[in-house]
Amino acid sequence: MGTYIILLVLVIVVFFAIKSSRTHLKGEGDCCGGSGETFTEKHLNQVLDQRKVYIGGIHCQNCEKKIKTAINKIAYLSCNDIENQKIAIIKANQMIKDDEIQEIIEKIGYKVEKIEKA
């Protein structure tokens, strides 16, 4: 009888693990610090500088939203697009330094692989 109870508990645990993994891999769960809040695009009146930033560690839409939100908190920066869960397009209404962008992104837990002037 004890074996059946243990087996039942294991089946339940595996069921919830698989369910959680499916949600995570589809980018629908609150993985990677997702809060469920909606992302609002930010548009600058004038764009004087632009960078293409290759970022490692993006797993889902919540990761993308976290990066875009962190960049958009800076008054003169805007990021509304992340291509292929890898490349962020960052616009600025003043000249920006690569080190500044790298610091913002790495501060929230992602790795900047390369930055190009766009």
Residue pairs with C-beta under 8 A, 6 or more apart in sequence:
20 29
23 29
24 31
24 59
24 60
26 60
27 59
27 60
27 61
27 62
29 60
29 62
30 36
30 62
31 59
31 60
31 62
32 59
32 60
32 62
32 63
32 66
33 62
33 66
34 60
34 61
34 62
34 65
34 66
37 65
39 65
39 68
39 69
41 80
42 72
42 78
42 79
42 80
43 78
43 80
44 76
44 78
44 91
44 92
44 93
45 93
46 93
47 91
47 92
47 93
48 92
48 93
48 94
48 95
49 91
49 92
49 94
49 95
49 96
49 117
50 89
50 90
50 91
50 92
50 117
50 118
51 89
51 90
51 92
51 96
51 98
51 101
51 115
51 116
51 117
51 118
52 87
52 88
52 89
52 90
52 115
52 116
52 117
52 118
53 87
53 88
53 89
53 90
53 101
53 105
53 112
53 114
53 115
53 116
54 86
54 87
54 112
54 113
54 114
54 115
54 116
55 67
55 82
55 86
55 87
55 88
55 105
55 110
55 111
55 112
55 113
56 86
56 110
56 111
56 112
56 113
57 63
57 109
57 110
57 111
58 64
58 67
58 82
58 85
58 86
58 110
59 85
60 85
63 85
63 110
64 82
64 85
66 108
67 79
67 82
67 88
67 105
67 108
67 110
68 79
68 80
68 82
68 88
70 104
70 105
70 107
70 108
71 77
71 78
71 79
71 88
71 90
71 101
71 104
71 105
72 78
72 79
74 104
76 92
76 93
76 94
76 96
77 90
77 91
77 92
77 96
77 104
78 90
78 91
78 92
79 88
79 89
79 90
79 91
80 89
81 88
81 89
82 88
82 89
83 89
88 105
89 118
90 96
90 101
98 115
101 112
101 115
102 112
102 115
105 111
105 112
106 112
